[in-house]
């Protein structure tokens, strides 16, 4: 059947010749009558539309024509075609010398050699456009994920408010202390999570101590450290020491990260500490590490004062040891955080030291620098609080709700000694995870944390 409502040749726009380099086709003009396209049915009637396309380009010297001939009488007088011609259109191809070249049809599997260059260029442009499109989609997904993370935080706040309301209405006979206000900081960066919670395994409370009344000497500590290195293969034993800090150990030629004996100025008993020499020129003394939830950080004042855990793994160096290190000279603090997608961020503070126990080891910080967000400056000037030593500004005890010891205010934007939850986002009645509010919010528990100090250059 002949197509209906075909446009005449006079309705086609004239073409403009292009002046390509020598040997390139000057102009190719072809009229293609496409097959009828059935459009969307409207009001029960099927509408057919015939489209007409003009290809005028030096990049397409031999287009592929449809196999159906054009209608009789169509295109007469245009490009020298005659009515009833078996070909769809005639085209004139000229070289720069002005010699005619007879037109010919090209099969789909055999393009002209002259089209190889433009075809490669077109593929490169298409690939670039696709990469830009995917980049835009990725940015859009990041924005959506940040919105979802903020929504999770808001929902957690709402659930906590509803729980508090239920307690007030139905459990008035239970006069439990009200929890501290939840962190309402919307993080600038929302880490991705894998979901799920970890069944925490809490080791026995307290520290491992030597039995008997034998005094702890330097040689005895060296022997203990040697035995641990032999059986665990996780630390590096030094042959000399102890050192005043890890920077002195590095300056003495010990450039490998591992366990070293430190003896700060004015102290009598050396202490084992992890020296990190692979970060920012080395010489860093670790004062805290979280990595797998193997150590319970919900402890009393005495434990936090003396220190606990395994130096090769999760541990707290001890408030008294940290105080003794910091009073030797001016130190700075580096906090390294890792989320559950393996991304690491940091928060550096230009100065760091603790006041003595008579001041409850008050925290003294300098200015912030980093890409994790400043969640620790709100704790600056605050005293240390544990479950049995309430020194925070909250009406209750922040250590009770956050399940840790920390320099709480009422209660704060960081809780790096909290409960280690697996997977990132966690569900809890209180914000008791290992969180850094400016990175992930109060209900995102970090995968690993390291706090380390080093003398200021």
N, C-alpha and C positions, 0 to 999 in steps of 0.2 A: 504494500500500500504506500502510496506517495505521502510524504510528510506534509502536514498542513501548516499554513501561515509561515512559509519560508520567506526570510527577508531577501529583498532583491539586491543585486550587486551594487546599486547606487547608494545603499544605506551603509556600506562599509566605509570606514574612515580611510583616507589615502595614507599611503606609507611614505616615510621620509628616508631617503638613501643615507647610508652610513659609509664613511670613508675609512676603512680599515687599512692596516699595513699591506705592503705588496704581497700578492699571492693569496690573500684572504678574500672570500666572497664579498662582493659589494652589497648585494641586496638579495634577499630571498623573500618573496611574498607568496603566501599560499593561503587559500581560503579552505577551511575545513568545516564541513557540515557534520556536527556531532549527532549521535543517535538521540532519539527522543528520550527525555528523562521524565519519568512519571513522578510528579510531585505529590505532596501530602493531599489526601482527599479532603475537600472542604465542602460541607453541606451536601455530602453524598455524591458529588461529581468529581471525576478524575480529570485533572488538568495536565495537559502535556505542553512542554516548552522545548523549543529547539534553540540551541545556542550556536552562535557563529563566532569563530575565533580567528584572529589574524596573527600570524607569527612573522614578525619582521625583525631579524636579528642575524648578525654574522656568526653567532654561536650555534645556530641550528641549520647547517647547510642542507641537511637531508632529513626532513621530518618523516614520521611514519604516518601514513594516511590510512583511514578506515577502508575496509575492503569493499564497501558498497559504493556504487557509482552515484554521482549527483543526478538530480532529476533532469529530464529533458528540458532544454531551453534555459536552464539556469546558468548564469554567469556568461551569457553570450556577450561578446565584445569586451570582456574583461580578461586581460592577459592573453588574448589571442585564442581563447577556447571556443570550440564550436559545439553546438547543441548535439546531445547524444554521444558525446565523446566518452569512451570507456574509462578514461582516467578521471580522478576526482578533481584535479587541477593541474595546470601547466605552470612551470616556473622557469624563469630565465636566470641563468647563472653566468656571470661574467667575471673574468680575471682582470687584473689591473692593466693588461695589454689590450683589453677591449675585445678579446676573442670570446666567442660564444661557446658555451659548454652545454650539451643537451641535458635536460632534466632527467632524473631517474629516481625511482622509488627505492627506499632502503628497507630491508627487512629488519625486524626487531633485534635479531642477533648479530647484525653487521653494521655498526655505526661508522660514519665517515672518520678517516684518520684526523681530519681537521678538528673534530669535536672532542678529541681525547684531552687536550689541554683544558678547554672550558669545562669539560665534565669533571676533571680532577679539582679544578677551582671551585666548582659548584658543590662538590662533596665536602671540601674543606669548610666552605661557608655554612653548609648545613650542619656539619659537626660543631662548629663554633656556636651557631644559634642554639643547638640542642644543649650544649654545655651551659650556656647562659640561662636557658630555661630551667635546667635542673638546679643550677645555683639559686635561682629565684625561688624554686619550690623548697629547697633546703632551708633557706632563710625563713620562708613562711612556716615550715614545720617547727623551726626553733622558736618562733614567736608563739605558735600554738602550744608548744610544750611548756614554755614559761607561763602561759596563761593557765594551763592545767595544773602546774605546780602551785601557783598562787591559789587556785581553786581548792586544791587538797589542803593547803594550810588554812584557808577560810573555813572549810568543812570541819577540820579538826577543832578549830576554835569554837564553832557552833556546837559540835558534839560535846565538848568540854563544858560549855555554858548550859546545855540541856542536862548533862549529868549533875552539875551543881544545883540546878533548879529542882531536879528530882530528889536530890538529897535534902534540900531545904523543905520540900513539900511533904515527902513521905517518910523521911528518916530524921525527923526533928529530935528524936530521942538520942540519936548518936551525934554528939557534939564534937565532931572531928575538926581540926583546924582547916581553914580555907586554904586552898593552894595559892601559890603566887601567880601573878598575871602571866599569861602565855606570851611568848615572843610573837610580835605581830609585824616583824620586818619582812617585807616581800623581797626575796633575794634577787640581786641583779643577775645572777647566774643560777639556773636550775639544772642540777646534774640529773642525768638519766639514771634509772634504777632498774634492778632486776627483780624486785619484789621478794616477798618472803621474810620470815623472821627466824631468828636463831634460838634454839633451846640453849640458854646460857648454862654453862657449867662453872659453878663457883668453887674455887679451891678453899681449903680451910683458912680461916682468918688468922692474921698474925704473920710474923716473919720467921724464917728458918734461922735458928740460932745454934751456936755451938753448946754442947752439953759440958758440964763441969765448970771448974773455976780457972781453967788455964787462960792466962792473958792472951789477948789477940795481938800478935806482933806482926811486923812487916813480913818476916820470913814465913809465918804461918799463912798469911793472906796470899802470898806468892804461891805457896804449895797448893792451897785450895784452888786458886785460879789455874794453876798448871793442870790439876786433875780434871777440872771442868773442860779445859781445852782439849785434853786427850780424848775424853769420852764423847764430847759433843761436836768437835771439829767446827765450831761456829765462832770462835774468837781467836785473837792473836795475842799470845803471851809475850810480854816485853821482858827483856833480860835486865833492864835497869829501871830505876824508879824508886819510890813513886815520884810523880810530877805534881806541880801545883795546879795545872789544868791541862787540857788536851793540846792547847797551842804550844806549850812548852814541850810536850811529848813530840809533837811534829817537828819543832825546831831542833830537837835532839836527834833527829833522823828517823823517827818512827812514823812513816807516812802511810801505813796501812790501817784502814778502819778496823776497830775491834775493841776488846776489853783491855783497859789499862788501870793501873793503880794510881789514884790521885790522892794527894795530901795537901789540902789548901793551907795557906799560911795561918799559923796560930792554932792549928788542930794537932791532936796527938795520934789519932787512929786513921790510917789510910782507908779509902773507900774505892770500891770497884765502880767504874763508869765506862760507858761506851763512848769512844772517840770517833767522830765522823770526819774523815779526811777527804771525802769525795764530793763535798758540797762547798761551793764558793770559797775555794782556796784552802779548805780544810781547817783543822784546829777547833772544831765545834765539840762541845761537851753536851751529850744528851741528858736532859733532866726528866724527860717523859717520853714514852712510846706506847702507842696503841696499834694493834695489827690484826688480832684474831679472837679477842674476847677470852683468852685463856686465863687472865688474871682478874680477880674481883677488885674493883676500885671503890666499892662502897665500904669504907673502913673508918676507924676511929682516929682521934687526934694523934695518938702515939704512933700509929702506923704511918700516917702521913709525915710525921716529924722525922722518923728514922728512915723511911723508905721501904719499899717492898717490890716484889716481882723478880723476874729474871732479867739480868742486864742484857742478855742476848736477845730477849724477846720483849714482852710487855713489862714495863716497870715504871716506878716513880722513884727518883733519886733520893728524895727526902728533903723536907723543908729546911732542916738544919744544915744539911750539906749544900743545898742551893744558896742558903744565906752566907755560908762560909766562903763559897766560891765568889759570890758577887761582891763581897766586901774587900777582896784583894785589890781590885782596880775597877775601872769602868768597863762594863760588859754590855753587849747588845743581844737581842733575842730574835730568833728565827722560828716561826711556826710553819711547818710543812703539812699540808692536807692533801689527801687523795680520795677521790670519790669512787663509786662502784663501776665506773667506766674506765678507770685507770688514769683519769686526768688529775694532774697535780697542780696545786696553786699554793701560794705562800703569803704570809704576812710577816713583815720585818719591822722591828721597833728599834729606834736609834739608841736607846739605853734601857737597862733592866737591872734591878736589884731588889732584894727583900729586906725589910726591917727585921729586927730581932724578935724572938718569941714573945718578949714582953709587949710588943706591938702586934702580936698575932700574925707575924710574918706579912705585914702589909705590903702590897704590890706597888712597885714604882716603875712606871713605863715612860719611854720617850715617844717621839712622833712615829706615825705609821707610814709604811710604804709597802706596796705589793699589789697583787691581783686577786686576793681572796676576799677583800672587803675588811673593814676595820670593826671587828666584833669584840676586841679585847680592851679598847680604850675606855669603855663604859665600866670596866672592872678596875681601872687604875685608881690607886689610893684606897682600895678596899682590903679588909682583913680576911684572913683565911678562915673558912667555916667547915666544920665537920658535923657529924650527927650528934656528937657529945660536946662540941664547942660551937655554940651559936653566936657568931660575930657579924651576921649580916644585918641589913637595914629593914628586912621584912618582919612582919609581926610574928610569922611562924619561923620555921627552920628550913632554909632553902635546900640544905643537904638532904633533908628528909624527902622532899619532892623530886629533886634532880638526881638522887641516888649517887652522890659523889661528894668529894671534898673539893672546894674551889674558892676563889676570891669573889664570893657572891655579893651583889648589891641588894636588889629586890626584884628578880633574882639575877638577871643579866642576859647577855647576848651570846655567851659561849659556855660550853659545858664539856670540855675535852676529857674529863675524867668520868663521864657518865657511863651508862650501860651501852655496851657494844652490840648493836643490832646488825644482822646480816641483811644486805639487799638495799640499803639506803632508806627509803621512806618506811617508817614504822608506825604502828598503832599502839598507843599507850595512853593511859589516863592523864599522865603528866608528861611534860617534855623532859624526859630523863635520858635521852640518847646522847651520843657523842656528836653534838651539833655545833656548828659555827653559823650563826643566824644570817650573816650576810652572804653565805654560800650554801644555798639549799633550804634555809629556813630552820625553824625549831623542831620540825618533825622529819628531818633528814639526818641520818646517822652516818658519819664518815667511815670509810673503809679503813684508813690508817691515818695516824697523826704522829708527828714528831715535834717536840719542843727542844731547842738546843740554844746554848749561849756561847759567846766567844768574846774575848777582849776587843775593845774598839781599836781600830787601826790608828 
